[in-house]
Amino acid sequence: MTILIPAYEPDLRLIQLIKEIESKGSFQLVIVDDGSGKKYKHIFLMAEEQGCVVLRHETNQGKGAALKTGFQYLLQIGEADGVVCADSDGQHLARDIMRVARITRDRKGHIILGSRKFTGKVPLRSRFGNTVTRTVFSISAGSNLSDTQTGLRGYSSDMLEWLCGIPGKRFEYEMNILLEAKSAGFSFYEVYISTVYEVKNHSTHFRTFSDSIRVYVPIFKFCASSLIAGVMDFALLLLLQTITSNLLFSVIAARVCSSIVNYTLNSNFVFARGRKHEVQLSALKYFSLVAVIMSCNYGLLYSLNILIGVPLFFAKIMTEVTLFIFSYWCQRNFVFRSDRKISSH
């Protein structure tokens, strides 16, 4: 079993964590120096003196790139027992790392998450950030996790090659792992751990705005694609309804045109994730979903506009908001899901 710790400009808490881990069992420790520079060279030399393997980036590349460097190294040496990833800033206690390690050994095919309870004196930024990210993840992936931002995670060895192929170089990489896991055939298992925050000298390198944007970019792109198609659908519906006075024809014609645009954007921009999808299969799934959503769209519009009397403009807005989340979930988990098959060792 390997403990992998990505580190950027760490302090002596990293050395203290290494000593505590080594006192609790026989583990290989791999530290990735993510371009910390000469000022921090002595920290990594101390880690090597403690028996750690230290991998180095010449320049800072981001936490995701550091993790992938570690995973690639473990693939090369043939790590067979799994890996536990932990942060270097003192947030993860050695006893919690050991718990995650034990469960990782026992639960193959599961991503083990050391989830924080967020009780006690937790910085408002951390509490708020986790709540927002957890909500976005639930909408995006259709799975509920109590802590999507935890850096304490366990992976079995059969995940290493898959982990190296997940896109992302910075903090968005860990979110992408969670988003990709279900379609790759992996499940989640949460272990509650202590929440440790040191307000003074807290050495997190998470940049609140720019790194949050990276984490949320999948759903942002979907919103942009949906907005473009939605504006087209909305305009065509109003235009055709004015010309023909036939609601059914207007709904169908507007949705066919806008769905072609939406499919093109989603297959090439939103859900591609650096991989080529089988166009015929994804198109069949997508337009089957379109048919389902179009039926629901017409049913809701008819009920709101014709039966209840809500003006068409407002009825359309209410209908689209209702169907938005359902459409996103279906496209991520059914239409454009990963076709990669994972084989067990």
C-alpha positions in Angstrom: 0.0 0.0 0.0 1.3 3.4 -1.0 0.5 6.8 0.6 0.7 9.5 -2.1 1.1 13.1 -1.1 1.2 16.0 -3.6 3.0 19.0 -2.1 3.5 22.6 -3.2 5.5 24.8 -0.9 4.9 22.6 2.2 6.1 23.4 5.7 7.2 21.1 8.5 3.7 19.7 9.0 4.5 17.5 6.0 7.5 16.0 7.9 5.4 15.5 11.0 2.7 13.7 9.0 5.3 11.4 7.4 6.7 10.5 10.8 3.2 9.8 12.2 2.3 7.6 9.2 5.6 5.6 9.5 5.0 5.0 13.2 1.6 3.3 12.4 2.6 0.7 9.8 4.7 -0.3 6.9 3.8 1.9 4.0 5.6 3.2 0.9 5.4 7.0 0.9 5.6 8.9 -2.4 5.8 12.7 -2.3 5.4 14.8 -5.4 7.2 18.2 -5.3 5.0 20.2 -7.6 7.6 22.9 -8.5 8.0 24.3 -5.0 11.4 25.8 -5.7 14.8 26.1 -3.9 13.3 27.7 -0.8 11.5 24.4 0.0 14.2 22.0 -1.1 15.2 21.2 2.5 11.7 20.0 3.3 11.8 17.4 0.5 15.4 16.4 1.4 14.1 15.7 4.9 11.3 13.6 3.4 13.9 11.6 1.5 15.9 11.1 4.7 12.7 9.6 6.2 12.7 7.0 3.5 10.1 8.6 1.1 10.3 8.5 -2.6 10.3 12.1 -3.9 9.2 12.9 -7.5 9.8 16.4 -8.8 8.2 18.8 -11.2 10.6 21.6 -12.3 7.7 24.1 -12.4 4.3 24.2 -10.7 1.8 22.2 -12.8 -1.1 21.8 -10.3 -2.5 19.3 -7.9 -4.0 17.1 -10.6 -0.8 16.9 -12.6 1.1 16.0 -9.3 -1.3 13.2 -8.6 -1.1 11.8 -12.1 2.7 11.9 -11.8 2.4 9.8 -8.7 -0.1 7.4 -10.3 2.1 6.9 -13.3 5.1 6.1 -11.0 3.0 3.5 -9.2 1.9 1.9 -12.5 5.6 1.6 -13.5 6.6 -0.1 -10.3 3.6 -2.4 -10.3 1.8 -1.2 -7.1 -0.7 -4.0 -6.3 -2.2 -3.0 -3.0 -3.7 0.3 -3.8 -2.9 3.9 -3.0 -4.2 6.5 -0.5 -3.9 10.2 -1.5 -3.6 12.7 1.3 -2.9 16.5 1.5 0.4 17.9 2.9 -1.1 20.8 4.8 -2.0 19.1 8.1 -5.7 18.6 7.4 -5.5 14.9 7.4 -4.7 13.0 10.6 -2.5 9.9 10.4 -5.2 7.8 12.1 -7.7 8.8 9.4 -5.3 8.0 6.6 -4.8 4.5 8.2 -8.6 4.0 8.3 -8.9 4.9 4.6 -6.0 2.6 3.8 -7.6 -0.4 5.6 -10.9 0.1 3.8 -9.2 0.6 0.4 -7.6 -2.9 0.8 -11.0 -4.5 1.6 -13.2 -2.7 -1.0 -11.9 -3.3 -4.5 -13.7 -1.3 -7.2 -14.6 1.5 -4.8 -13.2 5.0 -4.4 -12.9 5.5 -0.7 -13.5 9.1 0.4 -12.4 10.5 3.7 -15.4 12.8 4.2 -15.3 15.7 6.6 -18.3 16.3 8.9 -17.9 20.1 8.8 -18.8 20.5 12.5 -17.2 22.9 14.9 -15.1 25.9 13.9 -15.0 25.5 10.1 -14.1 28.5 8.0 -17.2 29.9 6.3 -15.4 29.7 2.9 -14.8 26.0 3.3 -18.3 25.3 4.5 -20.0 27.3 1.8 -17.6 26.0 -0.9 -18.4 22.4 0.0 -22.1 23.0 0.0 -22.1 24.6 -3.4 -19.8 21.9 -4.9 -21.8 19.1 -3.4 -25.0 20.5 -4.9 -23.3 20.9 -8.3 -22.0 17.4 -8.2 -25.4 15.9 -7.2 -27.0 17.7 -10.2 -24.1 16.7 -12.5 -23.6 13.0 -11.6 -26.9 12.0 -9.9 -25.0 10.8 -6.8 -25.0 12.3 -3.3 -21.7 12.7 -1.5 -21.3 14.6 1.7 -17.8 15.9 0.8 -16.8 16.2 -2.8 -13.7 18.3 -2.1 -11.8 16.0 0.2 -8.2 15.3 -0.7 -8.1 12.1 1.4 -9.0 9.3 -1.0 -8.2 5.6 -1.5 -8.0 3.9 -4.9 -7.4 0.2 -5.6 -4.6 -0.7 -7.9 -6.9 -1.5 -10.9 -7.8 2.1 -11.1 -4.3 3.5 -11.7 -4.4 3.4 -15.5 -7.9 5.0 -15.5 -6.8 7.7 -13.1 -3.9 8.7 -15.4 -6.4 9.2 -18.2 -8.8 11.6 -16.4 -8.6 15.1 -17.7 -7.4 18.1 -15.6 -4.2 19.4 -14.1 -5.4 21.4 -11.1 -8.1 21.1 -8.5 -10.7 20.3 -11.1 -9.0 16.9 -11.6 -10.4 15.5 -8.4 -13.9 16.6 -9.3 -13.5 15.0 -12.7 -12.6 11.7 -11.0 -15.9 11.7 -9.2 -17.8 12.7 -12.3 -16.2 9.9 -14.4 -16.3 7.2 -11.8 -19.8 5.9 -12.2 -19.6 5.5 -16.0 -16.3 3.7 -15.5 -18.0 1.1 -13.2 -16.6 2.3 -9.9 -18.6 3.1 -6.7 -18.1 5.4 -3.7 -17.6 4.6 -0.1 -17.4 7.4 2.5 -15.5 7.3 5.7 -16.1 10.1 8.1 -12.9 11.7 9.3 -11.9 14.6 11.7 -12.2 18.1 10.3 -8.9 19.9 11.0 -8.5 23.5 10.2 -5.8 25.8 11.3 -6.9 29.3 10.6 -3.4 30.8 11.1 -0.8 29.8 8.5 -3.2 27.5 6.7 -1.3 26.5 3.6 -4.0 25.7 1.1 -3.3 26.7 -2.5 -6.9 26.6 -3.6 -7.7 29.8 -5.4 -11.3 30.5 -4.5 -12.5 32.0 -7.8 -10.3 30.5 -10.6 -10.1 27.0 -9.1 -13.9 27.0 -8.4 -14.5 27.9 -12.0 -12.4 24.9 -13.1 -14.4 22.6 -10.7 -17.7 23.8 -12.0 -16.8 24.1 -15.7 -18.7 20.9 -16.8 -22.1 22.3 -15.7 -21.2 25.8 -16.9 -20.5 24.5 -20.4 -23.8 22.6 -20.3 -25.6 25.8 -19.3 -24.0 27.7 -22.2 -25.0 25.0 -24.7 -28.5 24.8 -23.3 -28.8 28.6 -23.4 -27.9 28.8 -27.1 -30.3 26.0 -28.0 -32.9 27.3 -25.6 -32.9 30.8 -27.2 -33.3 29.2 -30.6 -36.1 26.9 -29.4 -37.9 29.8 -27.7 -37.7 32.1 -30.7 -38.8 29.5 -33.1 -41.7 28.4 -30.9 -43.0 32.0 -30.6 -42.5 32.6 -34.3 -44.1 29.4 -35.5 -47.0 29.7 -33.1 -47.7 33.2 -34.3 -47.7 32.1 -38.0 -49.5 28.7 -37.7 -51.5 28.9 -34.4 -50.7 25.2 -34.0 -48.9 24.5 -30.7 -48.1 20.9 -31.4 -46.4 21.7 -34.8 -44.6 24.7 -33.3 -43.2 22.7 -30.4 -42.0 19.8 -32.6 -40.4 22.0 -35.3 -38.7 24.3 -32.8 -37.4 21.4 -30.8 -36.0 19.5 -33.8 -34.0 22.5 -35.0 -32.7 23.4 -31.6 -31.9 19.8 -30.6 -29.6 19.4 -33.7 -27.6 22.5 -32.5 -27.6 21.3 -28.9 -26.4 17.8 -29.9 -23.6 19.2 -31.9 -22.4 21.4 -29.1 -22.7 18.8 -26.4 -21.0 16.0 -28.3 -18.0 18.2 -29.3 -17.8 20.7 -26.5 -19.6 19.7 -23.3 -19.3 16.0 -22.8 -16.4 15.0 -25.1 -13.8 15.2 -22.3 -11.0 14.5 -24.7 -12.5 11.2 -26.1 -14.2 10.3 -29.3 -17.7 9.0 -29.0 -19.4 6.7 -31.4 -21.5 9.2 -33.2 -24.3 6.9 -34.4 -24.8 5.4 -30.9 -24.7 8.8 -29.0 -27.0 10.4 -31.7 -29.5 7.6 -31.3 -29.5 8.0 -27.5 -29.7 11.8 -27.7 -32.6 12.0 -30.1 -34.5 9.3 -28.1 -34.0 11.5 -25.1 -35.2 14.5 -27.2 -38.4 12.6 -28.0 -39.0 11.9 -24.3 -38.3 15.5 -23.3 -40.3 16.9 -26.2 -43.4 14.8 -25.1 -42.9 16.1 -21.5 -42.4 19.6 -22.9 -45.6 19.6 -24.9 -47.5 18.0 -22.0 -46.3 20.7 -19.5 -46.9 23.5 -22.0 -50.4 22.3 -22.8 -51.3 22.0 -19.2 -49.9 25.4 -18.2 -50.9 27.4 -21.3 -54.1 25.8 -22.5 -55.6 24.2 -19.3 -54.4 26.6 -16.7 -54.1 29.7 -18.8 -50.5 30.7 -18.0 -49.2 33.0 -20.8 -47.1 31.1 -23.3 -43.9 33.1 -22.5 -44.0 32.2 -18.8 -45.3 28.7 -19.4 -42.2 28.1 -21.6 -39.8 29.4 -19.0 -41.4 27.2 -16.3 -41.3 24.1 -18.5 -37.6 24.6 -19.5 -36.5 25.1 -15.9 -38.3 21.9 -14.9 -36.7 19.8 -17.6 -33.2 21.3 -17.5 -31.8 19.1 -14.6 -33.4 16.0 -16.0 -31.8 16.6 -19.4 -28.3 17.2 -18.0 -28.4 14.1 -15.8 -29.5 11.9 -18.7 -26.9 13.2 -21.1 -24.0 12.8 -18.7 -25.0 9.4 -17.5 -26.7 7.9 -20.5 -26.1 9.7 -23.8 -22.4 10.7 -23.6 -21.3 8.3 -20.8 -17.8 6.8 -21.1 -17.5 3.6 -22.9 -14.3 2.6 -21.3 -14.5 -0.8 -19.7 -12.4 -1.5 -16.6 -10.9 -4.9 -16.1 -10.0 -6.3 -12.6 -6.6 -7.6 -11.9 
